[in-house]
C-alpha cells in the first residue's frame, strides 16, 4: 500500500475514534493492527456520552444476535438435563400421601420457619413455598382464619397494590388482615436484585399451634426417625 493509502487509513481511524469507536473496532474495520491504530489516534478526543451510547448499542445488538442464533450446544445440553431431572423429580415424588405431606411441611418449617415461641411464622420470596406452607398449616391444624396475618417487605418504587393482590391470592389471606408493609430503600452496594412482589411473612399467632409444629419438627429431626 502506498503512502496515500496509509494517510487515508490514518485519517479514517481518527474520524472513527472521534465517534467513540474502540481501538479494536477501528483495527477490525481498517484491517490493521491495534498497535497501529493506537499510535494514529493517541491525541484524538471523543465524547464520553457517545462512547457509552455505542457500548449500549453493541450490547443490544449482541443480545439480539444471540436471540436470533438461539441457544448454543452447551445451553441445549443444560436445558435437556434440567428437563430430564424435572421429569424424574415428578416421577420420584408422585402424589404425596397424607403422612408424607405432614412430614414435608415439618421439614419445610424446620428450614424456613420461625422457632421463636408464640407464633407460627413463614417468610420466603418463593410463592410455591408460601402456598405449600399455608395449605399444610390449614390441613393439619385448627386454624382460626381471622387470626392469620401477612406482613410484606417490599423495596421502594415497586407496586405495593400489585404485590398485596398477588400474595392475597397465593395465601388466601384477605387484604384486611395484611399488616403495614415495610418499604425498604434499595442499596445497590448490598444487592441489585429486587423481588417484584417482595418478601411476605405469613404469621399465625397461636402458642399452642407453634408448639405442636415444633414437636413435629423435633420428632422429624431426631435420630429415632432416621432410616436404619
Secondary structure, DSSP 8 states (H G I E B T S, - for coil): --HHHHHHHHHHHHHHHHTT--HHHHHHHHTS-HHHHHHHSTT----HHHHHHHHHHHHHHHHHHHHHH---HHHHHHHHHHHHHHHHHHHHH-S--HHHHHHHHHHHHHHHB--STT-EEEEES-HHHHHHHHHHHHHHS---GGGEEEEEEEETTS-HHHHHHHHHHHH---GGGB---EEE---TTT-----TT-EEEEEE--HHHHHHHHHHHHHHHSGGGS--
